[in-house]
């Protein structure tokens, strides 16, 4: 199975996990997904200064700046597989 197919399978599997991951793990999944599907985060974060969740998501995604889409996919797949185990 090619990487894109494995990634899509992991995305589907992440929605059916037996237990909901903690917030830090959810942020990691989010940021890896965004990096894998959209590439580097833009230079500007959320417009609303009081959007704490949006800011946390943006910062987590920004930390992955420079990571290739393929690397992000591989890390996402590995994390989902770890959560399924």
Phi and psi restraints in degrees (range 20) as a CNS / XPLOR table:
assign (resid 1 and name C) (resid 2 and name N)
       (resid 2 and name CA) (resid 2 and name C) 1.0 -76.9 20.0 2
assign (resid 2 and name N) (resid 2 and name CA)
       (resid 2 and name C) (resid 3 and name N) 1.0 163.5 20.0 2
assign (resid 2 and name C) (resid 3 and name N)
       (resid 3 and name CA) (resid 3 and name C) 1.0 -56.7 20.0 2
assign (resid 3 and name N) (resid 3 and name CA)
       (resid 3 and name C) (resid 4 and name N) 1.0 -44.6 20.0 2
assign (resid 3 and name C) (resid 4 and name N)
       (resid 4 and name CA) (resid 4 and name C) 1.0 -59.8 20.0 2
assign (resid 4 and name N) (resid 4 and name CA)
       (resid 4 and name C) (resid 5 and name N) 1.0 -42.0 20.0 2
assign (resid 4 and name C) (resid 5 and name N)
       (resid 5 and name CA) (resid 5 and name C) 1.0 -66.8 20.0 2
assign (resid 5 and name N) (resid 5 and name CA)
       (resid 5 and name C) (resid 6 and name N) 1.0 -40.6 20.0 2
assign (resid 5 and name C) (resid 6 and name N)
       (resid 6 and name CA) (resid 6 and name C) 1.0 -62.8 20.0 2
assign (resid 6 and name N) (resid 6 and name CA)
       (resid 6 and name C) (resid 7 and name N) 1.0 -40.9 20.0 2
assign (resid 6 and name C) (resid 7 and name N)
       (resid 7 and name CA) (resid 7 and name C) 1.0 -63.3 20.0 2
assign (resid 7 and name N) (resid 7 and name CA)
       (resid 7 and name C) (resid 8 and name N) 1.0 -47.1 20.0 2
assign (resid 7 and name C) (resid 8 and name N)
       (resid 8 and name CA) (resid 8 and name C) 1.0 -61.9 20.0 2
assign (resid 8 and name N) (resid 8 and name CA)
       (resid 8 and name C) (resid 9 and name N) 1.0 -38.1 20.0 2
assign (resid 8 and name C) (resid 9 and name N)
       (resid 9 and name CA) (resid 9 and name C) 1.0 -65.9 20.0 2
assign (resid 9 and name N) (resid 9 and name CA)
       (resid 9 and name C) (resid 10 and name N) 1.0 -39.1 20.0 2
assign (resid 9 and name C) (resid 10 and name N)
       (resid 10 and name CA) (resid 10 and name C) 1.0 -67.0 20.0 2
assign (resid 10 and name N) (resid 10 and name CA)
       (resid 10 and name C) (resid 11 and name N) 1.0 -38.5 20.0 2
assign (resid 10 and name C) (resid 11 and name N)
       (resid 11 and name CA) (resid 11 and name C) 1.0 -61.3 20.0 2
assign (resid 11 and name N) (resid 11 and name CA)
       (resid 11 and name C) (resid 12 and name N) 1.0 -45.3 20.0 2
assign (resid 11 and name C) (resid 12 and name N)
       (resid 12 and name CA) (resid 12 and name C) 1.0 -63.7 20.0 2
assign (resid 12 and name N) (resid 12 and name CA)
       (resid 12 and name C) (resid 13 and name N) 1.0 -41.6 20.0 2
assign (resid 12 and name C) (resid 13 and name N)
       (resid 13 and name CA) (resid 13 and name C) 1.0 -66.0 20.0 2
assign (resid 13 and name N) (resid 13 and name CA)
       (resid 13 and name C) (resid 14 and name N) 1.0 -32.1 20.0 2
assign (resid 13 and name C) (resid 14 and name N)
       (resid 14 and name CA) (resid 14 and name C) 1.0 -65.2 20.0 2
assign (resid 14 and name N) (resid 14 and name CA)
       (resid 14 and name C) (resid 15 and name N) 1.0 -22.2 20.0 2
assign (resid 14 and name C) (resid 15 and name N)
       (resid 15 and name CA) (resid 15 and name C) 1.0 -85.9 20.0 2
assign (resid 15 and name N) (resid 15 and name CA)
       (resid 15 and name C) (resid 16 and name N) 1.0 -7.4 20.0 2
assign (resid 15 and name C) (resid 16 and name N)
       (resid 16 and name CA) (resid 16 and name C) 1.0 -123.6 20.0 2
assign (resid 16 and name N) (resid 16 and name CA)
       (resid 16 and name C) (resid 17 and name N) 1.0 25.6 20.0 2
assign (resid 16 and name C) (resid 17 and name N)
       (resid 17 and name CA) (resid 17 and name C) 1.0 -64.7 20.0 2
assign (resid 17 and name N) (resid 17 and name CA)
       (resid 17 and name C) (resid 18 and name N) 1.0 145.9 20.0 2
assign (resid 17 and name C) (resid 18 and name N)
       (resid 18 and name CA) (resid 18 and name C) 1.0 -62.4 20.0 2
assign (resid 18 and name N) (resid 18 and name CA)
       (resid 18 and name C) (resid 19 and name N) 1.0 -39.9 20.0 2
assign (resid 18 and name C) (resid 19 and name N)
       (resid 19 and name CA) (resid 19 and name C) 1.0 -121.3 20.0 2
assign (resid 19 and name N) (resid 19 and name CA)
       (resid 19 and name C) (resid 20 and name N) 1.0 144.1 20.0 2
assign (resid 19 and name C) (resid 20 and name N)
       (resid 20 and name CA) (resid 20 and name C) 1.0 -73.3 20.0 2
assign (resid 20 and name N) (resid 20 and name CA)
       (resid 20 and name C) (resid 21 and name N) 1.0 128.0 20.0 2
assign (resid 20 and name C) (resid 21 and name N)
       (resid 21 and name CA) (resid 21 and name C) 1.0 -65.7 20.0 2
assign (resid 21 and name N) (resid 21 and name CA)
       (resid 21 and name C) (resid 22 and name N) 1.0 161.7 20.0 2
assign (resid 21 and name C) (resid 22 and name N)
       (resid 22 and name CA) (resid 22 and name C) 1.0 -69.4 20.0 2
assign (resid 22 and name N) (resid 22 and name CA)
       (resid 22 and name C) (resid 23 and name N) 1.0 168.6 20.0 2
assign (resid 22 and name C) (resid 23 and name N)
       (resid 23 and name CA) (resid 23 and name C) 1.0 -60.2 20.0 2
assign (resid 23 and name N) (resid 23 and name CA)
       (resid 23 and name C) (resid 24 and name N) 1.0 -38.8 20.0 2
assign (resid 23 and name C) (resid 24 and name N)
       (resid 24 and name CA) (resid 24 and name C) 1.0 -63.1 20.0 2
assign (resid 24 and name N) (resid 24 and name CA)
       (resid 24 and name C) (resid 25 and name N) 1.0 -41.0 20.0 2
assign (resid 24 and name C) (resid 25 and name N)
       (resid 25 and name CA) (resid 25 and name C) 1.0 -69.4 20.0 2
assign (resid 25 and name N) (resid 25 and name CA)
       (resid 25 and name C) (resid 26 and name N) 1.0 -39.6 20.0 2
assign (resid 25 and name C) (resid 26 and name N)
       (resid 26 and name CA) (resid 26 and name C) 1.0 -61.7 20.0 2
assign (resid 26 and name N) (resid 26 and name CA)
       (resid 26 and name C) (resid 27 and name N) 1.0 -40.2 20.0 2
assign (resid 26 and name C) (resid 27 and name N)
       (resid 27 and name CA) (resid 27 and name C) 1.0 -63.7 20.0 2
assign (resid 27 and name N) (resid 27 and name CA)
       (resid 27 and name C) (resid 28 and name N) 1.0 -40.0 20.0 2
assign (resid 27 and name C) (resid 28 and name N)
       (resid 28 and name CA) (resid 28 and name C) 1.0 -63.8 20.0 2
assign (resid 28 and name N) (resid 28 and name CA)
       (resid 28 and name C) (resid 29 and name N) 1.0 -45.3 20.0 2
assign (resid 28 and name C) (resid 29 and name N)
       (resid 29 and name CA) (resid 29 and name C) 1.0 -59.7 20.0 2
assign (resid 29 and name N) (resid 29 and name CA)
       (resid 29 and name C) (resid 30 and name N) 1.0 -45.4 20.0 2
assign (resid 29 and name C) (resid 30 and name N)
       (resid 30 and name CA) (resid 30 and name C) 1.0 -59.7 20.0 2
assign (resid 30 and name N) (resid 30 and name CA)
       (resid 30 and name C) (resid 31 and name N) 1.0 -50.2 20.0 2
assign (resid 30 and name C) (resid 31 and name N)
       (resid 31 and name CA) (resid 31 and name C) 1.0 -66.1 20.0 2
assign (resid 31 and name N) (resid 31 and name CA)
       (resid 31 and name C) (resid 32 and name N) 1.0 -39.4 20.0 2
assign (resid 31 and name C) (resid 32 and name N)
       (resid 32 and name CA) (resid 32 and name C) 1.0 -65.2 20.0 2
assign (resid 32 and name N) (resid 32 and name CA)
       (resid 32 and name C) (resid 33 and name N) 1.0 -39.9 20.0 2
assign (resid 32 and name C) (resid 33 and name N)
       (resid 33 and name CA) (resid 33 and name C) 1.0 -62.1 20.0 2
assign (resid 33 and name N) (resid 33 and name CA)
       (resid 33 and name C) (resid 34 and name N) 1.0 -48.0 20.0 2
assign (resid 33 and name C) (resid 34 and name N)
       (resid 34 and name CA) (resid 34 and name C) 1.0 -62.3 20.0 2
assign (resid 34 and name N) (resid 34 and name CA)
       (resid 34 and name C) (resid 35 and name N) 1.0 -41.7 20.0 2
assign (resid 34 and name C) (resid 35 and name N)
       (resid 35 and name CA) (resid 35 and name C) 1.0 -64.7 20.0 2
assign (resid 35 and name N) (resid 35 and name CA)
       (resid 35 and name C) (resid 36 and name N) 1.0 -40.0 20.0 2
assign (resid 35 and name C) (resid 36 and name N)
       (resid 36 and name CA) (resid 36 and name C) 1.0 -70.3 20.0 2
assign (resid 36 and name N) (resid 36 and name CA)
       (resid 36 and name C) (resid 37 and name N) 1.0 -33.5 20.0 2
assign (resid 36 and name C) (resid 37 and name N)
       (resid 37 and name CA) (resid 37 and name C) 1.0 -97.3 20.0 2
assign (resid 37 and name N) (resid 37 and name CA)
       (resid 37 and name C) (resid 38 and name N) 1.0 -28.1 20.0 2
assign (resid 37 and name C) (resid 38 and name N)
       (resid 38 and name CA) (resid 38 and name C) 1.0 -121.8 20.0 2
assign (resid 38 and name N) (resid 38 and name CA)
       (resid 38 and name C) (resid 39 and name N) 1.0 -13.0 20.0 2
assign (resid 38 and name C) (resid 39 and name N)
       (resid 39 and name CA) (resid 39 and name C) 1.0 85.2 20.0 2
assign (resid 39 and name N) (resid 39 and name CA)
       (resid 39 and name C) (resid 40 and name N) 1.0 -157.2 20.0 2
assign (resid 39 and name C) (resid 40 and name N)
       (resid 40 and name CA) (resid 40 and name C) 1.0 -61.2 20.0 2
assign (resid 40 and name N) (resid 40 and name CA)
       (resid 40 and name C) (resid 41 and name N) 1.0 145.0 20.0 2
assign (resid 40 and name C) (resid 41 and name N)
       (resid 41 and name CA) (resid 41 and name C) 1.0 -66.7 20.0 2
assign (resid 41 and name N) (resid 41 and name CA)
       (resid 41 and name C) (resid 42 and name N) 1.0 149.7 20.0 2
assign (resid 41 and name C) (resid 42 and name N)
       (resid 42 and name CA) (resid 42 and name C) 1.0 -68.4 20.0 2
assign (resid 42 and name N) (resid 42 and name CA)
       (resid 42 and name C) (resid 43 and name N) 1.0 171.8 20.0 2
assign (resid 42 and name C) (resid 43 and name N)
       (resid 43 and name CA) (resid 43 and name C) 1.0 -72.5 20.0 2
assign (resid 43 and name N) (resid 43 and name CA)
       (resid 43 and name C) (resid 44 and name N) 1.0 -20.6 20.0 2
assign (resid 43 and name C) (resid 44 and name N)
       (resid 44 and name CA) (resid 44 and name C) 1.0 -108.8 20.0 2
assign (resid 44 and name N) (resid 44 and name CA)
       (resid 44 and name C) (resid 45 and name N) 1.0 136.2 20.0 2
assign (resid 44 and name C) (resid 45 and name N)
       (resid 45 and name CA) (resid 45 and name C) 1.0 -83.4 20.0 2
assign (resid 45 and name N) (resid 45 and name CA)
       (resid 45 and name C) (resid 46 and name N) 1.0 -163.5 20.0 2
assign (resid 45 and name C) (resid 46 and name N)
       (resid 46 and name CA) (resid 46 and name C) 1.0 -63.1 20.0 2
assign (resid 46 and name N) (resid 46 and name CA)
       (resid 46 and name C) (resid 47 and name N) 1.0 146.5 20.0 2
assign (resid 46 and name C) (resid 47 and name N)
       (resid 47 and name CA) (resid 47 and name C) 1.0 -70.7 20.0 2
assign (resid 47 and name N) (resid 47 and name CA)
       (resid 47 and name C) (resid 48 and name N) 1.0 -35.8 20.0 2
assign (resid 47 and name C) (resid 48 and name N)
       (resid 48 and name CA) (resid 48 and name C) 1.0 -81.3 20.0 2
assign (resid 48 and name N) (resid 48 and name CA)
       (resid 48 and name C) (resid 49 and name N) 1.0 114.5 20.0 2
assign (resid 48 and name C) (resid 49 and name N)
       (resid 49 and name CA) (resid 49 and name C) 1.0 -63.8 20.0 2
assign (resid 49 and name N) (resid 49 and name CA)
       (resid 49 and name C) (resid 50 and name N) 1.0 -21.0 20.0 2
assign (resid 49 and name C) (resid 50 and name N)
       (resid 50 and name CA) (resid 50 and name C) 1.0 -94.0 20.0 2
assign (resid 50 and name N) (resid 50 and name CA)
       (resid 50 and name C) (resid 51 and name N) 1.0 3.5 20.0 2
assign (resid 50 and name C) (resid 51 and name N)
       (resid 51 and name CA) (resid 51 and name C) 1.0 -83.2 20.0 2
assign (resid 51 and name N) (resid 51 and name CA)
       (resid 51 and name C) (resid 52 and name N) 1.0 80.6 20.0 2
assign (resid 51 and name C) (resid 52 and name N)
       (resid 52 and name CA) (resid 52 and name C) 1.0 -65.2 20.0 2
assign (resid 52 and name N) (resid 52 and name CA)
       (resid 52 and name C) (resid 53 and name N) 1.0 -41.9 20.0 2
assign (resid 52 and name C) (resid 53 and name N)
       (resid 53 and name CA) (resid 53 and name C) 1.0 -65.4 20.0 2
assign (resid 53 and name N) (resid 53 and name CA)
       (resid 53 and name C) (resid 54 and name N) 1.0 -46.0 20.0 2
assign (resid 53 and name C) (resid 54 and name N)
       (resid 54 and name CA) (resid 54 and name C) 1.0 -60.5 20.0 2
assign (resid 54 and name N) (resid 54 and name CA)
       (resid 54 and name C) (resid 55 and name N) 1.0 -39.0 20.0 2
assign (resid 54 and name C) (resid 55 and name N)
       (resid 55 and name CA) (resid 55 and name C) 1.0 -66.0 20.0 2
assign (resid 55 and name N) (resid 55 and name CA)
       (resid 55 and name C) (resid 56 and name N) 1.0 -42.7 20.0 2
assign (resid 55 and name C) (resid 56 and name N)
       (resid 56 and name CA) (resid 56 and name C) 1.0 -63.5 20.0 2
assign (resid 56 and name N) (resid 56 and name CA)
       (resid 56 and name C) (resid 57 and name N) 1.0 -41.3 20.0 2
assign (resid 56 and name C) (resid 57 and name N)
       (resid 57 and name CA) (resid 57 and name C) 1.0 -63.6 20.0 2
assign (resid 57 and name N) (resid 57 and name CA)
       (resid 57 and name C) (resid 58 and name N) 1.0 -45.7 20.0 2
assign (resid 57 and name C) (resid 58 and name N)
       (resid 58 and name CA) (resid 58 and name C) 1.0 -61.9 20.0 2
assign (resid 58 and name N) (resid 58 and name CA)
       (resid 58 and name C) (resid 59 and name N) 1.0 -44.6 20.0 2
assign (resid 58 and name C) (resid 59 and name N)
       (resid 59 and name CA) (resid 59 and name C) 1.0 -64.2 20.0 2
assign (resid 59 and name N) (resid 59 and name CA)
       (resid 59 and name C) (resid 60 and name N) 1.0 -40.3 20.0 2
assign (resid 59 and name C) (resid 60 and name N)
       (resid 60 and name CA) (resid 60 and name C) 1.0 -63.4 20.0 2
assign (resid 60 and name N) (resid 60 and name CA)
       (resid 60 and name C) (resid 61 and name N) 1.0 -41.5 20.0 2
assign (resid 60 and name C) (resid 61 and name N)
       (resid 61 and name CA) (resid 61 and name C) 1.0 -68.1 20.0 2
assign (resid 61 and name N) (resid 61 and name CA)
       (resid 61 and name C) (resid 62 and name N) 1.0 -41.5 20.0 2
assign (resid 61 and name C) (resid 62 and name N)
       (resid 62 and name CA) (resid 62 and name C) 1.0 -60.9 20.0 2
assign (resid 62 and name N) (resid 62 and name CA)
       (resid 62 and name C) (resid 63 and name N) 1.0 -33.7 20.0 2
assign (resid 62 and name C) (resid 63 and name N)
       (resid 63 and name CA) (resid 63 and name C) 1.0 -63.2 20.0 2
assign (resid 63 and name N) (resid 63 and name CA)
       (resid 63 and name C) (resid 64 and name N) 1.0 -18.9 20.0 2
assign (resid 63 and name C) (resid 64 and name N)
       (resid 64 and name CA) (resid 64 and name C) 1.0 -92.8 20.0 2
assign (resid 64 and name N) (resid 64 and name CA)
       (resid 64 and name C) (resid 65 and name N) 1.0 4.0 20.0 2
assign (resid 64 and name C) (resid 65 and name N)
       (resid 65 and name CA) (resid 65 and name C) 1.0 -51.3 20.0 2
assign (resid 65 and name N) (resid 65 and name CA)
       (resid 65 and name C) (resid 66 and name N) 1.0 129.2 20.0 2
assign (resid 65 and name C) (resid 66 and name N)
       (resid 66 and name CA) (resid 66 and name C) 1.0 99.3 20.0 2
assign (resid 66 and name N) (resid 66 and name CA)
       (resid 66 and name C) (resid 67 and name N) 1.0 -18.7 20.0 2
assign (resid 66 and name C) (resid 67 and name N)
       (resid 67 and name CA) (resid 67 and name C) 1.0 -74.1 20.0 2
assign (resid 67 and name N) (resid 67 and name CA)
       (resid 67 and name C) (resid 68 and name N) 1.0 135.2 20.0 2
assign (resid 67 and name C) (resid 68 and name N)
       (resid 68 and name CA) (resid 68 and name C) 1.0 -70.2 20.0 2
assign (resid 68 and name N) (resid 68 and name CA)
       (resid 68 and name C) (resid 69 and name N) 1.0 158.8 20.0 2
assign (resid 68 and name C) (resid 69 and name N)
       (resid 69 and name CA) (resid 69 and name C) 1.0 -60.7 20.0 2
assign (resid 69 and name N) (resid 69 and name CA)
       (resid 69 and name C) (resid 70 and name N) 1.0 -38.0 20.0 2
assign (resid 69 and name C) (resid 70 and name N)
       (resid 70 and name CA) (resid 70 and name C) 1.0 -65.6 20.0 2
assign (resid 70 and name N) (resid 70 and name CA)
       (resid 70 and name C) (resid 71 and name N) 1.0 -42.5 20.0 2
assign (resid 70 and name C) (resid 71 and name N)
       (resid 71 and name CA) (resid 71 and name C) 1.0 -62.2 20.0 2
assign (resid 71 and name N) (resid 71 and name CA)
       (resid 71 and name C) (resid 72 and name N) 1.0 -42.1 20.0 2
assign (resid 71 and name C) (resid 72 and name N)
       (resid 72 and name CA) (resid 72 and name C) 1.0 -64.2 20.0 2
assign (resid 72 and name N) (resid 72 and name CA)
       (resid 72 and name C) (resid 73 and name N) 1.0 -40.7 20.0 2
assign (resid 72 and name C) (resid 73 and name N)
       (resid 73 and name CA) (resid 73 and name C) 1.0 -61.2 20.0 2
assign (resid 73 and name N) (resid 73 and name CA)
       (resid 73 and name C) (resid 74 and name N) 1.0 -46.4 20.0 2
assign (resid 73 and name C) (resid 74 and name N)
       (resid 74 and name CA) (resid 74 and name C) 1.0 -62.2 20.0 2
assign (resid 74 and name N) (resid 74 and name CA)
       (resid 74 and name C) (resid 75 and name N) 1.0 -42.0 20.0 2
assign (resid 74 and name C) (resid 75 and name N)
       (resid 75 and name CA) (resid 75 and name C) 1.0 -67.1 20.0 2
assign (resid 75 and name N) (resid 75 and name CA)
       (resid 75 and name C) (resid 76 and name N) 1.0 -38.3 20.0 2
assign (resid 75 and name C) (resid 76 and name N)
       (resid 76 and name CA) (resid 76 and name C) 1.0 -62.7 20.0 2
assign (resid 76 and name N) (resid 76 and name CA)
       (resid 76 and name C) (resid 77 and name N) 1.0 -47.5 20.0 2
assign (resid 76 and name C) (resid 77 and name N)
       (resid 77 and name CA) (resid 77 and name C) 1.0 -59.0 20.0 2
assign (resid 77 and name N) (resid 77 and name CA)
       (resid 77 and name C) (resid 78 and name N) 1.0 -46.3 20.0 2
assign (resid 77 and name C) (resid 78 and name N)
       (resid 78 and name CA) (resid 78 and name C) 1.0 -61.7 20.0 2
assign (resid 78 and name N) (resid 78 and name CA)
       (resid 78 and name C) (resid 79 and name N) 1.0 -41.7 20.0 2
assign (resid 78 and name C) (resid 79 and name N)
       (resid 79 and name CA) (resid 79 and name C) 1.0 -66.2 20.0 2
assign (resid 79 and name N) (resid 79 and name CA)
       (resid 79 and name C) (resid 80 and name N) 1.0 -43.4 20.0 2
assign (resid 79 and name C) (resid 80 and name N)
       (resid 80 and name CA) (resid 80 and name C) 1.0 -64.2 20.0 2
assign (resid 80 and name N) (resid 80 and name CA)
       (resid 80 and name C) (resid 81 and name N) 1.0 -41.9 20.0 2
assign (resid 80 and name C) (resid 81 and name N)
       (resid 81 and name CA) (resid 81 and name C) 1.0 -61.8 20.0 2
assign (resid 81 and name N) (resid 81 and name CA)
       (resid 81 and name C) (resid 82 and name N) 1.0 -38.2 20.0 2
assign (resid 81 and name C) (resid 82 and name N)
       (resid 82 and name CA) (resid 82 and name C) 1.0 -65.2 20.0 2
assign (resid 82 and name N) (resid 82 and name CA)
       (resid 82 and name C) (resid 83 and name N) 1.0 -40.5 20.0 2
assign (resid 82 and name C) (resid 83 and name N)
       (resid 83 and name CA) (resid 83 and name C) 1.0 -69.8 20.0 2
assign (resid 83 and name N) (resid 83 and name CA)
       (resid 83 and name C) (resid 84 and name N) 1.0 -30.2 20.0 2
assign (resid 83 and name C) (resid 84 and name N)
       (resid 84 and name CA) (resid 84 and name C) 1.0 -73.6 20.0 2
assign (resid 84 and name N) (resid 84 and name CA)
       (resid 84 and name C) (resid 85 and name N) 1.0 -26.4 20.0 2
